[in-house]
Amino acid sequence: MNNAIEKIIAKLNYLISLAHESMNGYQNAAQYVQDINMKDLFLRLSNERTGYAQELQLLVKNIEVTSGDKAGLSSYILRTWMDIKAAFTPGSDETVICACIPGEETAIKAYTETLNKEYITGNIRAIINGQLSGISAALQSIVKYGTGAVV
């Protein structure tokens, strides 16, 4: 397998890890907020991230089949997403919101850095760019809730 393909797969695997961490983080966050609209938002974002991970996994699978590589997914761990269960006080919506923001900022940075790589092209670039737009919109929604604005 050539070096460019290895780099693409490594970047995609990292984004898959981010999506899984976000999915789990939002599921946990939904358990700790009192506001029903926040709960619905977090559950929707968790489902969205599940879709992102599946979409990226399909890209990796297609690249591996095309390149002849059968390697499994790399094991990247996103350390910025804290263990939400440990960080939150039940009933503190503001605390939950504040804990989600750094995770989204980390995801935006990772997606942006990935898009800045010259070897990320075509359909892969389009998918990553679309997911980045969704993550940015999610961050805006979370920040709006945090400031008391209507989403």
N, CA, C and O atoms as a GROMACS GRO file, in nm:
protein
  604
    1MET      N    1   0.087  -0.118   0.000
    1MET     CA    2   0.000   0.000   0.000
    1MET      C    3   0.090   0.123   0.000
    1MET      O    4   0.192   0.126   0.070
    2ASN      N    5   0.053   0.222  -0.078
    2ASN     CA    6   0.140   0.340  -0.087
    2ASN      C    7   0.118   0.436   0.029
    2ASN      O    8   0.017   0.429   0.100
    3ASN      N    9   0.212   0.524   0.046
    3ASN     CA   10   0.215   0.615   0.159
    3ASN      C   11   0.093   0.708   0.163
    3ASN      O   12   0.040   0.735   0.271
    4ALA      N   13   0.048   0.756   0.048
    4ALA     CA   14  -0.068   0.846   0.044
    4ALA      C   15  -0.194   0.775   0.096
    4ALA      O   16  -0.272   0.833   0.171
    5ILE      N   17  -0.212   0.652   0.055
    5ILE     CA   18  -0.329   0.575   0.100
    5ILE      C   19  -0.322   0.552   0.251
    5ILE      O   20  -0.423   0.563   0.321
    6GLU      N   21  -0.203   0.520   0.302
    6GLU     CA   22  -0.186   0.501   0.446
    6GLU      C   23  -0.222   0.629   0.522
    6GLU      O   24  -0.286   0.623   0.626
    7LYS      N   25  -0.180   0.744   0.470
    7LYS     CA   26  -0.210   0.872   0.534
    7LYS      C   27  -0.361   0.900   0.533
    7LYS      O   28  -0.417   0.945   0.633
    8ILE      N   29  -0.425   0.872   0.421
    8ILE     CA   30  -0.569   0.894   0.412
    8ILE      C   31  -0.642   0.806   0.512
    8ILE      O   32  -0.730   0.854   0.585
    9ILE      N   33  -0.606   0.678   0.517
    9ILE     CA   34  -0.672   0.586   0.609
    9ILE      C   35  -0.648   0.629   0.754
    9ILE      O   36  -0.740   0.624   0.836
   10ALA      N   37  -0.527   0.672   0.786
   10ALA     CA   38  -0.497   0.716   0.923
   10ALA      C   39  -0.582   0.838   0.960
   10ALA      O   40  -0.637   0.844   1.070
   11LYS      N   41  -0.595   0.934   0.870
   11LYS     CA   42  -0.678   1.052   0.897
   11LYS      C   43  -0.824   1.014   0.913
   11LYS      O   44  -0.892   1.060   1.005
   12LEU      N   45  -0.873   0.929   0.824
   12LEU     CA   46  -1.013   0.887   0.834
   12LEU      C   47  -1.038   0.810   0.964
   12LEU      O   48  -1.142   0.829   1.027
   13ASN      N   49  -0.945   0.725   1.003
   13ASN     CA   50  -0.962   0.651   1.128
   13ASN      C   51  -0.964   0.744   1.248
   13ASN      O   52  -1.038   0.720   1.344
   14TYR      N   53  -0.885   0.848   1.244
   14TYR     CA   54  -0.887   0.946   1.353
   14TYR      C   55  -1.023   1.015   1.358
   14TYR      O   56  -1.079   1.034   1.467
   15LEU      N   57  -1.076   1.054   1.242
   15LEU     CA   58  -1.208   1.118   1.239
   15LEU      C   59  -1.318   1.022   1.285
   15LEU      O   60  -1.415   1.063   1.348
   16ILE      N   61  -1.303   0.894   1.254
   16ILE     CA   62  -1.398   0.793   1.302
   16ILE      C   63  -1.395   0.788   1.454
   16ILE      O   64  -1.500   0.782   1.518
   17SER      N   65  -1.276   0.791   1.512
   17SER     CA   66  -1.264   0.791   1.657
   17SER      C   67  -1.330   0.913   1.718
   17SER      O   68  -1.398   0.904   1.820
   18LEU      N   69  -1.310   1.029   1.655
   18LEU     CA   70  -1.375   1.152   1.703
   18LEU      C   71  -1.527   1.138   1.698
   18LEU      O   72  -1.596   1.177   1.792
   19ALA      N   73  -1.577   1.082   1.590
   19ALA     CA   74  -1.722   1.065   1.576
   19ALA      C   75  -1.776   0.972   1.684
   19ALA      O   76  -1.882   0.998   1.741
   20HIS      N   77  -1.705   0.863   1.713
   20HIS     CA   78  -1.749   0.771   1.818
   20HIS      C   79  -1.745   0.838   1.956
   20HIS      O   80  -1.838   0.821   2.036
   21GLU      N   81  -1.640   0.912   1.983
   21GLU     CA   82  -1.631   0.983   2.111
   21GLU      C   83  -1.744   1.084   2.125
   21GLU      O   84  -1.804   1.096   2.232
   22SER      N   85  -1.772   1.156   2.018
   22SER     CA   86  -1.881   1.254   2.021
   22SER      C   87  -2.016   1.185   2.040
   22SER      O   88  -2.099   1.232   2.118
   23MET      N   89  -2.035   1.075   1.970
   23MET     CA   90  -2.160   1.000   1.983
   23MET      C   91  -2.182   0.960   2.129
   23MET      O   92  -2.290   0.981   2.185
   24ASN      N   93  -2.079   0.902   2.190
   24ASN     CA   94  -2.090   0.860   2.331
   24ASN      C   95  -2.106   0.980   2.423
   24ASN      O   96  -2.185   0.975   2.518
   25GLY      N   97  -2.034   1.086   2.396
   25GLY     CA   98  -2.044   1.206   2.479
   25GLY      C   99  -2.183   1.266   2.476
   25GLY      O  100  -2.236   1.306   2.580
   26TYR      N  101  -2.243   1.273   2.358
   26TYR     CA  102  -2.377   1.328   2.348
   26TYR      C  103  -2.482   1.238   2.412
   26TYR      O  104  -2.579   1.287   2.470
   27GLN      N  105  -2.464   1.107   2.401
   27GLN     CA  106  -2.557   1.016   2.470
   27GLN      C  107  -2.552   1.040   2.621
   27GLN      O  108  -2.655   1.045   2.687
   28ASN      N  109  -2.431   1.053   2.673
   28ASN     CA  110  -2.416   1.080   2.816
   28ASN      C  111  -2.472   1.216   2.853
   28ASN      O  112  -2.539   1.231   2.955
   29ALA      N  113  -2.445   1.316   2.770
   29ALA     CA  114  -2.494   1.451   2.798
   29ALA      C  115  -2.646   1.453   2.805
   29ALA      O  116  -2.704   1.521   2.890
   30ALA      N  117  -2.711   1.378   2.717
   30ALA     CA  118  -2.858   1.375   2.714
   30ALA      C  119  -2.914   1.321   2.847
   30ALA      O  120  -3.026   1.357   2.885
   31GLN      N  121  -2.839   1.238   2.915
   31GLN     CA  122  -2.885   1.182   3.042
   31GLN      C  123  -2.882   1.285   3.154
   31GLN      O  124  -2.954   1.270   3.253
   32TYR      N  125  -2.802   1.389   3.139
   32TYR     CA  126  -2.780   1.481   3.250
   32TYR      C  127  -2.846   1.617   3.237
   32TYR      O  128  -2.843   1.696   3.331
   33VAL      N  129  -2.906   1.645   3.122
   33VAL     CA  130  -2.972   1.774   3.109
   33VAL      C  131  -3.119   1.761   3.148
   33VAL      O  132  -3.181   1.656   3.127
   34GLN      N  133  -3.172   1.867   3.203
   34GLN     CA  134  -3.313   1.869   3.241
   34GLN      C  135  -3.401   1.921   3.128
   34GLN      O  136  -3.514   1.876   3.110
   35ASP      N  137  -3.348   2.014   3.052
   35ASP     CA  138  -3.423   2.077   2.942
   35ASP      C  139  -3.450   1.974   2.833
   35ASP      O  140  -3.357   1.916   2.777
   36ILE      N  141  -3.577   1.952   2.802
   36ILE     CA  142  -3.616   1.850   2.704
   36ILE      C  143  -3.563   1.883   2.565
   36ILE      O  144  -3.529   1.793   2.489
   37ASN      N  145  -3.557   2.012   2.532
   37ASN     CA  146  -3.503   2.050   2.401
   37ASN      C  147  -3.353   2.021   2.391
   37ASN      O  148  -3.305   1.979   2.286
   38MET      N  149  -3.281   2.043   2.500
   38MET     CA  150  -3.138   2.011   2.503
   38MET      C  151  -3.120   1.860   2.491
   38MET      O  152  -3.032   1.813   2.418
   39LYS      N  153  -3.202   1.786   2.563
   39LYS     CA  154  -3.195   1.639   2.558
   39LYS      C  155  -3.216   1.591   2.414
   39LYS      O  156  -3.141   1.507   2.364
   40ASP      N  157  -3.318   1.645   2.348
   40ASP     CA  158  -3.346   1.609   2.209
   40ASP      C  159  -3.230   1.646   2.117
   40ASP      O  160  -3.193   1.570   2.029
   41LEU      N  161  -3.172   1.765   2.139
   41LEU     CA  162  -3.058   1.809   2.058
   41LEU      C  163  -2.942   1.711   2.075
   41LEU      O  164  -2.883   1.668   1.976
   42PHE      N  165  -2.908   1.676   2.199
   42PHE     CA  166  -2.796   1.587   2.223
   42PHE      C  167  -2.820   1.448   2.162
   42PHE      O  168  -2.727   1.388   2.108
   43LEU      N  169  -2.940   1.398   2.171
   43LEU     CA  170  -2.971   1.267   2.112
   43LEU      C  171  -2.962   1.274   1.960
   43LEU      O  172  -2.914   1.180   1.896
   44ARG      N  173  -3.009   1.384   1.902
   44ARG     CA  174  -3.000   1.402   1.756
   44ARG      C  175  -2.854   1.409   1.713
   44ARG      O  176  -2.815   1.350   1.612
   45LEU      N  177  -2.771   1.483   1.789
   45LEU     CA  178  -2.630   1.495   1.756
   45LEU      C  179  -2.558   1.361   1.771
   45LEU      O  180  -2.469   1.329   1.693
   46SER      N  181  -2.596   1.282   1.871
   46SER     CA  182  -2.539   1.150   1.887
   46SER      C  183  -2.569   1.062   1.765
   46SER      O  184  -2.480   0.994   1.713
   47ASN      N  185  -2.693   1.065   1.721
   47ASN     CA  186  -2.731   0.988   1.602
   47ASN      C  187  -2.659   1.038   1.477
   47ASN      O  188  -2.618   0.960   1.392
   48GLU      N  189  -2.643   1.169   1.468
   48GLU     CA  190  -2.572   1.229   1.355
   48GLU      C  191  -2.428   1.177   1.351
   48GLU      O  192  -2.377   1.141   1.244
   49ARG      N  193  -2.363   1.174   1.467
   49ARG     CA  194  -2.224   1.128   1.473
   49ARG      C  195  -2.212   0.979   1.442
   49ARG      O  196  -2.112   0.935   1.386
   50THR      N  197  -2.314   0.901   1.478
   50THR     CA  198  -2.315   0.760   1.439
   50THR      C  199  -2.312   0.750   1.287
   50THR      O  200  -2.238   0.669   1.231
   51GLY      N  201  -2.392   0.831   1.221
   51GLY     CA  202  -2.394   0.834   1.074
   51GLY      C  203  -2.261   0.877   1.017
   51GLY      O  204  -2.215   0.821   0.917
   52TYR      N  205  -2.198   0.978   1.078
   52TYR     CA  206  -2.066   1.023   1.032
   52TYR      C  207  -1.965   0.908   1.040
   52TYR      O  208  -1.891   0.884   0.945
   53ALA      N  209  -1.964   0.840   1.152
   53ALA     CA  210  -1.868   0.730   1.170
   53ALA      C  211  -1.892   0.621   1.066
   53ALA      O  212  -1.797   0.569   1.007
   54GLN      N  213  -2.017   0.586   1.042
   54GLN     CA  214  -2.048   0.482   0.944
   54GLN      C  215  -2.006   0.525   0.803
   54GLN      O  216  -1.954   0.444   0.726
   55GLU      N  217  -2.029   0.650   0.771
   55GLU     CA  218  -1.991   0.702   0.639
   55GLU      C  219  -1.839   0.697   0.621
   55GLU      O  220  -1.790   0.659   0.514
   56LEU      N  221  -1.766   0.737   0.723
   56LEU     CA  222  -1.620   0.734   0.717
   56LEU      C  223  -1.567   0.591   0.714
   56LEU      O  224  -1.469   0.562   0.644
   57GLN      N  225  -1.630   0.501   0.789
   57GLN     CA  226  -1.588   0.361   0.788
   57GLN      C  227  -1.607   0.300   0.649
   57GLN      O  228  -1.524   0.220   0.605
   58LEU      N  229  -1.713   0.337   0.582
   58LEU     CA  230  -1.736   0.289   0.446
   58LEU      C  231  -1.626   0.339   0.352
   58LEU      O  232  -1.579   0.265   0.266
   59LEU      N  233  -1.586   0.465   0.369
   59LEU     CA  234  -1.476   0.517   0.288
   59LEU      C  235  -1.348   0.436   0.311
   59LEU      O  236  -1.280   0.399   0.216
   60VAL      N  237  -1.317   0.408   0.438
   60VAL     CA  238  -1.197   0.331   0.470
   60VAL      C  239  -1.206   0.192   0.407
   60VAL      O  240  -1.110   0.144   0.347
   61LYS      N  241  -1.320   0.130   0.420
   61LYS     CA  242  -1.339  -0.005   0.364
   61LYS      C  243  -1.318  -0.002   0.213
   61LYS      O  244  -1.251  -0.090   0.158
   62ASN      N  245  -1.374   0.098   0.146
   62ASN     CA  246  -1.359   0.108   0.001
   62ASN      C  247  -1.214   0.132  -0.039
   62ASN      O  248  -1.167   0.076  -0.138
   63ILE      N  249  -1.144   0.214   0.037
   63ILE     CA  250  -1.002   0.239   0.008
   63ILE      C  251  -0.921   0.112   0.028
   63ILE      O  252  -0.834   0.081  -0.053
   64GLU      N  253  -0.949   0.040   0.136
   64GLU     CA  254  -0.876  -0.083   0.164
   64GLU      C  255  -0.900  -0.188   0.057
   64GLU      O  256  -0.807  -0.258   0.016
   65VAL      N  257  -1.024  -0.200   0.011
   65VAL     CA  258  -1.056  -0.296  -0.094
   65VAL      C  259  -0.986  -0.256  -0.223
   65VAL      O  260  -0.929  -0.342  -0.291
   66THR      N  261  -0.989  -0.129  -0.257
   66THR     CA  262  -0.926  -0.080  -0.378
   66THR      C  263  -0.775  -0.097  -0.373
   66THR      O  264  -0.713  -0.133  -0.474
   67SER      N  265  -0.715  -0.071  -0.257
   67SER     CA  266  -0.570  -0.078  -0.245
   67SER      C  267  -0.519  -0.217  -0.212
   67SER      O  268  -0.399  -0.243  -0.221
   68GLY      N  269  -0.609  -0.308  -0.174
   68GLY     CA  270  -0.568  -0.443  -0.139
   68GLY      C  271  -0.526  -0.458   0.006
   68GLY      O  272  -0.481  -0.565   0.046
   69ASP      N  273  -0.539  -0.352   0.085
   69ASP     CA  274  -0.500  -0.358   0.226
   69ASP      C  275  -0.620  -0.403   0.309
   69ASP      O  276  -0.731  -0.354   0.291
   70LYS      N  277  -0.597  -0.495   0.399
   70LYS     CA  278  -0.704  -0.547   0.484
   70LYS      C  279  -0.685  -0.505   0.629
   70LYS      O  280  -0.739  -0.569   0.719
   71ALA      N  281  -0.611  -0.401   0.652
   71ALA     CA  282  -0.585  -0.357   0.790
   71ALA      C  283  -0.714  -0.313   0.856
   71ALA      O  284  -0.804  -0.259   0.791
   72GLY      N  285  -0.722  -0.336   0.986
   72GLY     CA  286  -0.838  -0.292   1.064
   72GLY      C  287  -0.827  -0.146   1.098
   72GLY      O  288  -0.730  -0.079   1.063
   73LEU      N  289  -0.927  -0.096   1.166
   73LEU     CA  290  -0.926   0.044   1.206
   73LEU      C  291  -0.820   0.069   1.311
   73LEU      O  292  -0.800  -0.011   1.401
   74SER      N  293  -0.753   0.180   1.298
   74SER     CA  294  -0.652   0.219   1.399
   74SER      C  295  -0.724   0.256   1.527
   74SER      O  296  -0.841   0.294   1.526
   75SER      N  297  -0.653   0.246   1.637
   75SER     CA  298  -0.712   0.274   1.766
   75SER      C  299  -0.666   0.410   1.818
   75SER      O  300  -0.574   0.420   1.898
   76TYR      N  301  -0.733   0.514   1.770
   76TYR     CA  302  -0.704   0.650   1.818
   76TYR      C  303  -0.802   0.682   1.930
   76TYR      O  304  -0.918   0.641   1.926
   77ILE      N  305  -0.757   0.753   2.028
   77ILE     CA  306  -0.842   0.794   2.139
   77ILE      C  307  -0.842   0.945   2.146
   77ILE      O  308  -0.736   1.008   2.154
   78LEU      N  309  -0.959   1.002   2.143
   78LEU     CA  310  -0.970   1.147   2.159
   78LEU      C  311  -0.976   1.177   2.308
   78LEU      O  312  -1.070   1.139   2.377
   79ARG      N  313  -0.875   1.246   2.355
   79ARG     CA  314  -0.866   1.274   2.497
   79ARG      C  315  -0.938   1.401   2.538
   79ARG      O  316  -0.963   1.423   2.656
   80THR      N  317  -0.972   1.485   2.442
   80THR     CA  318  -1.038   1.610   2.476
   80THR      C  319  -1.180   1.587   2.526
   80THR      O  320  -1.224   1.654   2.620
   81TRP      N  321  -1.252   1.492   2.465
   81TRP     CA  322  -1.387   1.461   2.514
   81TRP      C  323  -1.371   1.394   2.648
   81TRP      O  324  -1.327   1.279   2.657
   82MET      N  325  -1.406   1.463   2.752
   82MET     CA  326  -1.395   1.406   2.886
   82MET      C  327  -1.505   1.304   2.910
   82MET      O  328  -1.603   1.297   2.836
   83ASP      N  329  -1.488   1.227   3.015
   83ASP     CA  330  -1.592   1.134   3.055
   83ASP      C  331  -1.705   1.217   3.114
   83ASP      O  332  -1.697   1.265   3.227
   84ILE      N  333  -1.809   1.232   3.034
   84ILE     CA  334  -1.917   1.323   3.072
   84ILE      C  335  -1.984   1.280   3.202
   84ILE      O  336  -2.023   1.364   3.282
   85LYS      N  337  -1.999   1.152   3.223
   85LYS     CA  338  -2.062   1.107   3.347
   85LYS      C  339  -1.988   1.157   3.470
   85LYS      O  340  -2.050   1.192   3.571
   86ALA      N  341  -1.855   1.162   3.462
   86ALA     CA  342  -1.775   1.207   3.576
   86ALA      C  343  -1.775   1.359   3.588
   86ALA      O  344  -1.757   1.412   3.698
   87ALA      N  345  -1.793   1.429   3.477
   87ALA     CA  346  -1.777   1.574   3.476
   87ALA      C  347  -1.904   1.648   3.515
   87ALA      O  348  -1.897   1.763   3.559
   88PHE      N  349  -2.019   1.586   3.500
   88PHE     CA  350  -2.143   1.658   3.519
   88PHE      C  351  -2.206   1.638   3.656
   88PHE      O  352  -2.191   1.534   3.720
   89THR      N  353  -2.274   1.741   3.696
   89THR     CA  354  -2.361   1.733   3.812
   89THR      C  355  -2.502   1.718   3.756
   89THR      O  356  -2.545   1.804   3.679
   90PRO      N  357  -2.574   1.613   3.791
   90PRO     CA  358  -2.709   1.599   3.738
   90PRO      C  359  -2.791   1.726   3.760
   90PRO      O  360  -2.790   1.785   3.868
   91GLY      N  361  -2.860   1.767   3.654
   91GLY     CA  362  -2.945   1.885   3.664
   91GLY      C  363  -2.876   2.014   3.627
   91GLY      O  364  -2.942   2.119   3.622
   92SER      N  365  -2.747   2.012   3.600
   92SER     CA  366  -2.675   2.133   3.566
   92SER      C  367  -2.658   2.141   3.414
   92SER      O  368  -2.556   2.100   3.360
   93ASP      N  369  -2.759   2.194   3.347
   93ASP     CA  370  -2.755   2.204   3.201
   93ASP      C  371  -2.636   2.287   3.154
   93ASP      O  372  -2.572   2.253   3.054
   94GLU      N  373  -2.606   2.394   3.224
   94GLU     CA  374  -2.495   2.480   3.184
   94GLU      C  375  -2.362   2.406   3.190
   94GLU      O  376  -2.277   2.425   3.103
   95THR      N  377  -2.344   2.322   3.288
   95THR     CA  378  -2.222   2.244   3.301
   95THR      C  379  -2.210   2.146   3.185
   95THR      O  380  -2.101   2.128   3.130
   96VAL      N  381  -2.320   2.083   3.149
   96VAL     CA  382  -2.321   1.988   3.037
   96VAL      C  383  -2.285   2.061   2.908
   96VAL      O  384  -2.202   2.013   2.830
   97ILE      N  385  -2.347   2.174   2.886
   97ILE     CA  386  -2.320   2.252   2.764
   97ILE      C  387  -2.172   2.291   2.758
   97ILE      O  388  -2.108   2.275   2.655
   98CYS      N  389  -2.120   2.341   2.868
   98CYS     CA  390  -1.980   2.384   2.872
   98CYS      C  391  -1.884   2.268   2.848
   98CYS      O  392  -1.777   2.287   2.791
   99ALA      N  393  -1.922   2.148   2.890
   99ALA     CA  394  -1.836   2.032   2.870
   99ALA      C  395  -1.837   1.984   2.724
   99ALA      O  396  -1.740   1.923   2.680
  100CYS      N  397  -1.943   2.012   2.650
  100CYS     CA  398  -1.953   1.967   2.511
  100CYS      C  399  -1.875   2.057   2.415
  100CYS      O  400  -1.827   2.010   2.312
  101ILE      N  401  -1.862   2.182   2.447
  101ILE     CA  402  -1.800   2.278   2.356
  101ILE      C  403  -1.656   2.241   2.321
  101ILE      O  404  -1.622   2.244   2.202
  102PRO      N  405  -1.568   2.207   2.417
  102PRO     CA  406  -1.430   2.174   2.378
  102PRO      C  407  -1.421   2.053   2.284
  102PRO      O  408  -1.334   2.048   2.198
  103GLY      N  409  -1.510   1.956   2.302
  103GLY     CA  410  -1.510   1.840   2.213
  103GLY      C  411  -1.541   1.878   2.071
  103GLY      O  412  -1.479   1.829   1.977
  104GLU      N  413  -1.639   1.968   2.055
  104GLU     CA  414  -1.674   2.014   1.921
  104GLU      C  415  -1.562   2.097   1.860
  104GLU      O  416  -1.533   2.086   1.741
  105GLU      N  417  -1.499   2.179   1.942
  105GLU     CA  418  -1.387   2.260   1.892
  105GLU      C  419  -1.272   2.171   1.848
  105GLU      O  420  -1.205   2.200   1.748
  106THR      N  421  -1.247   2.063   1.921
  106THR     CA  422  -1.143   1.968   1.883
  106THR      C  423  -1.178   1.899   1.752
  106THR      O  424  -1.092   1.882   1.666
  107ALA      N  425  -1.304   1.861   1.737
  107ALA     CA  426  -1.347   1.796   1.612
  107ALA      C  427  -1.331   1.892   1.494
  107ALA      O  428  -1.282   1.852   1.388
  108ILE      N  429  -1.372   2.017   1.512
  108ILE     CA  430  -1.358   2.116   1.404
  108ILE      C  431  -1.211   2.132   1.365
  108ILE      O  432  -1.178   2.137   1.246
  109LYS      N  433  -1.125   2.138   1.463
  109LYS     CA  434  -0.981   2.152   1.435
  109LYS      C  435  -0.930   2.029   1.358
  109LYS      O  436  -0.857   2.044   1.260
  110ALA      N  437  -0.968   1.910   1.400
  110ALA     CA  438  -0.922   1.788   1.334
  110ALA      C  439  -0.974   1.779   1.191
  110ALA      O  440  -0.899   1.742   1.100
  111TYR      N  441  -1.099   1.812   1.171
  111TYR     CA  442  -1.156   1.809   1.036
  111TYR      C  443  -1.089   1.914   0.947
  111TYR      O  444  -1.058   1.886   0.831
  112THR      N  445  -1.066   2.033   1.000
  112THR     CA  446  -1.002   2.139   0.923
  112THR      C  447  -0.859   2.098   0.886
  112THR      O  448  -0.817   2.116   0.772
  113GLU      N  449  -0.786   2.044   0.982
  113GLU     CA  450  -0.650   1.998   0.953
  113GLU      C  451  -0.649   1.888   0.847
  113GLU      O  452  -0.561   1.885   0.762
  114THR      N  453  -0.747   1.800   0.852
  114THR     CA  454  -0.757   1.694   0.752
  114THR      C  455  -0.783   1.753   0.614
  114THR      O  456  -0.723   1.711   0.516
  115LEU      N  457  -0.873   1.851   0.608
  115LEU     CA  458  -0.903   1.913   0.479
  115LEU      C  459  -0.784   1.991   0.423
  115LEU      O  460  -0.776   2.014   0.302
  116ASN      N  461  -0.693   2.032   0.508
  116ASN     CA  462  -0.574   2.104   0.463
  116ASN      C  463  -0.467   2.013   0.404
  116ASN      O  464  -0.368   2.062   0.350
  117LYS      N  465  -0.486   1.883   0.411
  117LYS     CA  466  -0.390   1.788   0.354
  117LYS      C  467  -0.416   1.774   0.204
  117LYS      O  468  -0.530   1.752   0.162
  118GLU      N  469  -0.310   1.787   0.126
  118GLU     CA  470  -0.325   1.783  -0.020
  118GLU      C  471  -0.370   1.647  -0.071
  118GLU      O  472  -0.424   1.637  -0.181
  119TYR      N  473  -0.348   1.542   0.006
  119TYR     CA  474  -0.386   1.408  -0.039
  119TYR      C  475  -0.533   1.376  -0.010
  119TYR      O  476  -0.581   1.269  -0.046
  120ILE      N  477  -0.604   1.467   0.055
  120ILE     CA  478  -0.748   1.449   0.078
  120ILE      C  479  -0.819   1.518  -0.039
  120ILE      O  480  -0.824   1.641  -0.046
  121THR      N  481  -0.873   1.439  -0.129
  121THR     CA  482  -0.931   1.494  -0.252
  121THR      C  483  -1.066   1.429  -0.282
  121THR      O  484  -1.110   1.336  -0.214
  122GLY      N  485  -1.130   1.482  -0.384
  122GLY     CA  486  -1.250   1.423  -0.441
  122GLY      C  487  -1.363   1.398  -0.344
  122GLY      O  488  -1.398   1.485  -0.263
  123ASN      N  489  -1.419   1.277  -0.352
  123ASN     CA  490  -1.533   1.238  -0.270
  123ASN      C  491  -1.500   1.241  -0.121
  123ASN      O  492  -1.584   1.278  -0.039
  124ILE      N  493  -1.379   1.204  -0.087
  124ILE     CA  494  -1.339   1.204   0.054
  124ILE      C  495  -1.344   1.347   0.107
  124ILE      O  496  -1.396   1.372   0.216
  125ARG      N  497  -1.290   1.441   0.031
  125ARG     CA  498  -1.292   1.582   0.071
  125ARG      C  499  -1.436   1.631   0.085
  125ARG      O  500  -1.468   1.701   0.181
  126ALA      N  501  -1.521   1.596  -0.008
  126ALA     CA  502  -1.661   1.641  -0.004
  126ALA      C  503  -1.733   1.588   0.120
  126ALA      O  504  -1.807   1.662   0.185
  127ILE      N  505  -1.711   1.462   0.153
  127ILE     CA  506  -1.776   1.403   0.270
  127ILE      C  507  -1.725   1.469   0.398
  127ILE      O  508  -1.804   1.506   0.486
  128ILE      N  509  -1.594   1.485   0.409
  128ILE     CA  510  -1.537   1.547   0.528
  128ILE      C  511  -1.584   1.691   0.542
  128ILE      O  512  -1.615   1.736   0.652
  129ASN      N  513  -1.591   1.762   0.431
  129ASN     CA  514  -1.638   1.901   0.434
  129ASN      C  515  -1.785   1.909   0.478
  129ASN      O  516  -1.822   1.998   0.555
  130GLY      N  517  -1.867   1.817   0.431
  130GLY     CA  518  -2.006   1.814   0.472
  130GLY      C  519  -2.022   1.785   0.620
  130GLY      O  520  -2.104   1.846   0.688
  131GLN      N  521  -1.941   1.691   0.670
  131GLN     CA  522  -1.947   1.660   0.813
  131GLN      C  523  -1.897   1.777   0.896
  131GLN      O  524  -1.951   1.805   1.003
  132LEU      N  525  -1.794   1.846   0.848
  132LEU     CA  526  -1.743   1.964   0.918
  132LEU      C  527  -1.852   2.070   0.929
  132LEU      O  528  -1.865   2.135   1.033
  133SER      N  529  -1.929   2.088   0.825
  133SER     CA  530  -2.041   2.184   0.830
  133SER      C  531  -2.142   2.144   0.937
  133SER      O  532  -2.193   2.230   1.010
  134GLY      N  533  -2.171   2.015   0.946
  134GLY     CA  534  -2.264   1.967   1.048
  134GLY      C  535  -2.210   1.987   1.189
  134GLY      O  536  -2.286   2.023   1.280
  135ILE      N  537  -2.082   1.963   1.208
  135ILE     CA  538  -2.021   1.982   1.340
  135ILE      C  539  -2.021   2.129   1.378
  135ILE      O  540  -2.048   2.164   1.493
  136SER      N  541  -1.991   2.215   1.282
  136SER     CA  542  -1.992   2.360   1.308
  136SER      C  543  -2.132   2.406   1.346
  136SER      O  544  -2.149   2.488   1.437
  137ALA      N  545  -2.233   2.355   1.277
  137ALA     CA  546  -2.371   2.391   1.309
  137ALA      C  547  -2.409   2.340   1.448
  137ALA      O  548  -2.480   2.408   1.522
  138ALA      N  549  -2.363   2.220   1.483
  138ALA     CA  550  -2.390   2.166   1.616
  138ALA      C  551  -2.329   2.254   1.723
  138ALA      O  552  -2.392   2.282   1.825
  139LEU      N  553  -2.206   2.296   1.702
  139LEU     CA  554  -2.141   2.384   1.798
  139LEU      C  555  -2.219   2.513   1.815
  139LEU      O  556  -2.239   2.560   1.927
  140GLN      N  557  -2.264   2.570   1.705
  140GLN     CA  558  -2.343   2.694   1.714
  140GLN      C  559  -2.471   2.672   1.793
  140GLN      O  560  -2.510   2.757   1.873
  141SER      N  561  -2.536   2.558   1.772
  141SER     CA  562  -2.658   2.528   1.847
  141SER      C  563  -2.631   2.514   1.995
  141SER      O  564  -2.707   2.564   2.078
  142ILE      N  565  -2.523   2.446   2.028
  142ILE     CA  566  -2.488   2.428   2.169
  142ILE      C  567  -2.455   2.561   2.234
  142ILE      O  568  -2.498   2.589   2.346
  143VAL      N  569  -2.379   2.643   2.165
  143VAL     CA  570  -2.342   2.776   2.219
  143VAL      C  571  -2.467   2.861   2.238
  143VAL      O  572  -2.479   2.933   2.337
  144LYS      N  573  -2.561   2.854   2.143
  144LYS     CA  574  -2.686   2.931   2.156
  144LYS      C  575  -2.762   2.889   2.281
  144LYS      O  576  -2.815   2.973   2.353
  145TYR      N  577  -2.769   2.758   2.305
  145TYR     CA  578  -2.835   2.711   2.427
  145TYR      C  579  -2.763   2.764   2.550
  145TYR      O  580  -2.827   2.805   2.648
  146GLY      N  581  -2.632   2.764   2.544
  146GLY     CA  582  -2.552   2.810   2.657
  146GLY      C  583  -2.571   2.957   2.688
  146GLY      O  584  -2.556   2.999   2.803
  147THR      N  585  -2.603   3.036   2.586
  147THR     CA  586  -2.623   3.178   2.607
  147THR      C  587  -2.770   3.213   2.625
  147THR      O  588  -2.806   3.329   2.642
  148GLY      N  589  -2.855   3.110   2.622
  148GLY     CA  590  -2.998   3.132   2.644
  148GLY      C  591  -3.074   3.175   2.521
  148GLY      O  592  -3.191   3.210   2.530
  149ALA      N  593  -3.010   3.172   2.405
  149ALA     CA  594  -3.077   3.209   2.281
  149ALA      C  595  -3.169   3.095   2.236
  149ALA      O  596  -3.147   2.979   2.270
  150VAL      N  597  -3.269   3.129   2.161
  150VAL     CA  598  -3.360   3.028   2.107
  150VAL      C  599  -3.296   2.970   1.982
  150VAL      O  600  -3.251   3.043   1.894
  151VAL      N  601  -3.292   2.835   1.975
  151VAL     CA  602  -3.232   2.768   1.861
  151VAL      C  603  -3.338   2.736   1.759
  151VAL      O  604  -3.308   2.679   1.654
   0.00000   0.00000   0.00000
